[in-house]
Amino acid sequence: MPFAEIDGISTRYEVVGEGPPLLMFSPGGFDARIEKWSDLGVYKRIKLLDHLPRHFQCILFDRRENGQSGGRVEALTWDHYVRQGAGLLDHLGIERAHLMGGCMGCCPVTAFAVANPGRVSSMVLFWPVGGPNYRISSQKRFAEHIAFVEEAGLQGVVDLVRSHDKNFSADPRGGPWGQPIRNSEAFADDYAAIDSAGYVATVRQMLANLIDRDTAPGAEPEALMALDIPSLIVPGADGFHATSAARYLQECLSGAEYWDVLPDELSEGAANARVIEFLQENS
């Protein structure tokens, strides 16, 4: 697969299908890789990539710090992920696109729409993350990483993540830069040399930037309410994808279509027909 240099960071991407462009922010939490659209939970079941490329130019990518994309130690905000997505569109010479986010990928989609409303034809928000359980579990994950750094140091983090292939969600001790450590010897050396106290401060700020509410993160409600972009919301219903988070987005996004379907009733045929119909109506 090709790579693009965006904001000084290498981004692995793939373009499949033909038609109006659809920029897809991967699901999978802190393991947001292209493959998650095909092998993760509900996405494996409904097989979006067996259907969407027949109608759209699907632009897939590994989010920075995930998969084969690179990373940089900094106090990440949702706007950092927006810059990656917008930079990929620039790289491909695309001015305007539909956006689709799955799971945690919904957060940069809404932030993208706020930052670049003229570049967004429509938004599909599929199982947006959020809710108090999501916030609490995320804070515990970051706290576990910080505790490990304070005990073992950053070289200890490097040694740990190289001892297995688990991501930040599966083994929080390894932190959000585990995959770039595995991908690059130079990144690992630079990471291990960072001042631990400064690093911990960066991680704490990153947590505050990303996980700051008991509903759907990503963009401020006042900014969402000012948007006039067609939106389709497909709710989840578990501890990480609270239905309340999807309803919050419906409340904030004027005229949003809320597909009130139970997760167990979400079939391959129905899901793809609904998403394709919405995107075609707004192309």
N, C-alpha and C positions, 0 to 999 in steps of 0.2 A: 504494500500500500504506500501511497505517496506521503510526503511530509511537507509542511509549510512552516516557515519561520514567522511567528506572530508574537509581537511584543517581546522579542528576544528569547522566545521559548519555542522549541520544536513541537509541532502539532501533527499527530498522525491522523489522516482522514481518508475517507472513501466517498466517491460519488457513484450512486447506482440509479438507473432509471432515467426517463426523459419526461419533460413536462415542466410546469411551473416549479421553481425551486422551493424545497422544504428543508430548512435547517433543523436538525434533530439533536437536542441536548439529551445525552444518554441517561438512562436510569442507573441505579446501582449504588446510590450514596457516594461514599468515597472510594468506589471502584467503578467509576463511570467510563466504561469502555464501549467501543462499537459493538462488541459481541453481546453486551447485555440486552440489546434489543431482540436478540434471538434465543438467549439461554437463561434468562432470569424470570422466574415466577410467572406472573400473568402474561408477560411479553412473549415468553416461550409458548404459552398456550394459544395466544391469539395471532401470532405469526404476522405481525405488521409488515415485515420486510418481504413476505411472500406476495403482498398485495399492493402496498403503496408505490413501489417503483414502476408499476404498470401505468401509473397516472402522473407521477411526480418525479422530479429530479431530487432524490433523497441525498442530503449532504450529512454524512455521519462522521463523528470524530471522537477520539479519546480526550476527555476533559483534561486540562493541565493537571499534573501530578498523578495522572491515572494512565493505566495501560502503557503504551509505548511513547506517549507524549512526555515532554520534559517538565521541569518545574523550577521554582525559585523560592527560597525561604523568605517569606514576607507575610505581613498580616493581611491575608486575603479577605476581600469583600466580594459580594456578588458582582460588582462592576468589573473585577478582574476576569471573571468568566465571560461577562458580556464582551469585553475587549477581544477575547479569544474567538468567540463566535463571529463578531463583526469583522475581525481581521481575516477570518477564513472566507467570509463572503467577499471581502476586498480582494483577497488572493485569487479567487475564482472569477472576479469581474462581475459580481452580482450585486446590484444595488438594493433590490427589494425581494423579500422571501416570506413564505409562511414559516412560522416557528412551531415546533412541537417539543414539549418536554415530558419526560417520564420520571416520576418519583422526585428525587432531589433536582432533576433537570428542569422542573417547572420553575424553580426559584430564579435561575438566570434568564429564563424566558420572560418572566414578568419584568425583571430588571432591564432586560434588553428593550422591551417595548417602551418602558419609561424613558430610557436614555436615547432611543432611536425610533420614535414612533413612525416616522416617515418611511422607514425601511421594512416595516412589518405589515404584511397583507392580512394575516390572521394569526391566532394563537390556539393551539390545542394543548390543554393542560391535563395530562393523563395521570391519575392517581397522585395528586400533589402531596408532598410530605407536609407534616405539621401536626399540631396538637400537643398537649402537655406531656404525654409520654415520649413523643419524639424529642422535645426539648430536653427533658430529664435524661433520657438515654444518651443524647449527644453530649450533654455536659459531663456525664459520667465517663464517656469515652475519652474526651479531652483531659479530664482529671487523671485518668489512669495513665495516659501518656506522660503527662507532666510529672507524676509521681515516679515513673520509671526513669525519666531523664534525671531527676534529682537524685535518684539512687545509683544509677549505672552510668550516667554521663552520655554524651552524644555518640561517642565511640561504641558504647554499649547498645545504643539504638541501631547503629550500623551493623554490628555483629548479630543482633537479634533478627533484623529483617532479612539478612542474608542466610539465616538458618532455616527459613521456611518461605512459603509463597503466599502467606496470608496478608490480606489487605487491612487497612485501618479499622474497618468494621469488625473483621474476624479476630484480630489481635490488636486492640487499641494501644498497647505498649509501643508499637512501632511507629505510630504517629502518621500524620497526613503526607509525609514525604518519603514513605517507605519505598514506593515503586521507583521514583527517580534514583534513589540510592541503589536499587538493584540494577537499574538500566545503565548507570554511568559511574565509572570508577572516579572520575574527576569530581562529579557531584558529591559522591560519598566522602571523598577526602575533604572537600570544602565544608561539607555539613559537619563532619566530626571536629573541625577546627573552630566552629562558631562558639562564642562565649555562651555558656549554658544559661546564665542569668538573663542575658538579653534575649536568648532564644525562648525561654519560658515566657517572658513578657510578650514576645511576638505571638506565641501560641495562644496566650490568654486573650490578646486583642483580636486574633482571628476568630476565636470562639464568640466573643462579644459581637463581632461584625456579622457573623453568619447565623448564629442561633440566638436570637434576641427576643423571641416572643412565643406565646403559647398557641399560635396559629401558623398559617403558611408564611414562611420567611420569603425574602426576595426583594420586594419593593414596598415603599410606604403606602398605606391605604389612601392618603390624600392624592398621591401621584397616580395610583391605579384608578381612582375615581375620575381623574381628569382625562383618561384615555378614551378614545373612540375607535377601538379596534375589535373586529368580530372575534369572539372567543368561544371555544367549546371546552367545558369542564367535565371530566369523567372522574367521579369520586372513588376513592378507596374507602376501606372500612376496617382498619386495624390500628395497632399501636403506633405505627410509623406514618401511616397515611390516613389521618383522622378525617372522617366525613365532615367534621366541623371546619376543618381547614379548607375543604372544597367549597363549603357553603360560604365561608368568609370571602373567598375569591369571587363567588357569584355576587355577593353583596357589593363588593368593591368595583367590579367590572360591569359597567352599565350595559344592559342588553345581552349579557353573556348567556349562552345556551348551556343549561345544566342538564346533563343526561342522567336522570335519576334511575340508574340501573344498579342492581345488587351485584357485587363482585362475582358471586357464584353463577350468575345468569349472563355473564359477559362472554359470549361465544365468539369464536373466530369470525364467523360470517357476519354477525351483528356488529361487532366492534369495527371491523374494517369498512363495512358499508356505511356506518354512521360517520366515521372519520373522513372517508373519501368524499361522501356527499357534502359534508360541511366545507371541506377545503375547496371542492369544485365550485360550490356556491359563492365562494369568496375569492376566486381567482380572477 
